[in-house]
Every structure is written in structure tokens, then in C-alpha cells.
Amino acid sequence: MIHIKQTAKNQSLKIINLKSHPEHLELLARWHHAEWSYLNPEENIAQRITRMRSYLNDDFIPSTFIANDRELLGSAAIVKNDMETKPQLSPWLASVYVAPPNRNRGIGTKLVLHSMEMARSNNINKLYLLTPDKKLFYQKLGWHIISEEMYHGYTVTVMEISLNNI
């Protein structure tokens, strides 16, 4: 677990594994479904909840990390694959989400960096991700573009990062 002090508001932000607080799973699933269901049109909310329940096991992949500061703020996950058209790429950073009232406070950056460090500490050398609209955010964190392509009818950017030097 990482503990980060936010001195400006004298609050503390905790990033923890969802399996420690499974009561947040259904809210996260609703957030994720509202944000990205267009990229996974074959999956309904009940299926998403069922899939995300599998993240609560003791294996590192899949894992979901949540940001919490007296309330759920956001999430990031490490999954085996996030794009069925790229099965050769694994594992993936996925589900990076910050609730709208809490955006632009550095929470997404902290979630991504925490997830990258957790992956590195679990002997993962490279991560992949796809994003429809946040490539500049990830580039600022050291990610590199592999391709830009159509996925379920939408343009997405596929990116990678080497974890050997973090």
C-alpha cells in the first residue's frame, strides 16, 4: 500500500487493492460501464460485475487498485488482456478512472504510477494500455505509442511502457 500526503488540503490519499475493500466493486463497475461500455458493447453491467469479482483473488493478474480518501475516488487495474485483437500483448494497465468531481487533482497519475510499481515489483517488465482520448496524459508518464487504430468502431491509441527503469 502506498500512502501519499496531500498537503494542500491536509488530507491523505490511500491507494489500496480492491480485494481489501470489495464493497466498492459494484460502484466501480457502474463507473467503468458508464465510461467505457461503448468499447465493450457485448458486456452488460451484470457481466462486468461478475468479471470484476474475479479480480478479488490472491493472484496479481488481475488486480484493481483504488484511490480512497474517506470515499472512493478512482481505480486502475492490471489485467491479462484488454484488447481481444491483440492477444500477443500482455499484461495491460486498464480501467484508469477518477470520479468526475475528483479529476485534475493528480489522483489518476498516482493510480497509474502505483500500478506500474506494483507490476514491476511482481516481475513484469512491460505493460500495455489502450486509450481513446488520454494519450498525452500517458505520454507525460513515459508511455510510448505503438499504434492508433480502430477498435469496435472507435479510434484508440495503443501504448506500452518498459518497467525496467522505474
Secondary structure as GFF3:
##gff-version 3
##sequence-region A 1 166
A	DSSP	beta_strand	2	6	.	.	.	ID=ss1
A	DSSP	beta_strand	11	17	.	.	.	ID=ss2
A	DSSP	three_ten_helix	18	20	.	.	.	ID=ss3
A	DSSP	three_ten_helix	22	24	.	.	.	ID=ss4
A	DSSP	alpha_helix	25	36	.	.	.	ID=ss5
A	DSSP	three_ten_helix	37	39	.	.	.	ID=ss6
A	DSSP	alpha_helix	45	53	.	.	.	ID=ss7
A	DSSP	three_ten_helix	54	56	.	.	.	ID=ss8
A	DSSP	beta_strand	63	68	.	.	.	ID=ss9
A	DSSP	beta_strand	72	79	.	.	.	ID=ss10
A	DSSP	beta_strand	92	98	.	.	.	ID=ss11
A	DSSP	three_ten_helix	100	102	.	.	.	ID=ss12
A	DSSP	alpha_helix	107	121	.	.	.	ID=ss13
A	DSSP	beta_strand	126	131	.	.	.	ID=ss14
A	DSSP	alpha_helix	135	140	.	.	.	ID=ss15
A	DSSP	beta_strand	144	151	.	.	.	ID=ss16
A	DSSP	beta_strand	154	162	.	.	.	ID=ss17
###
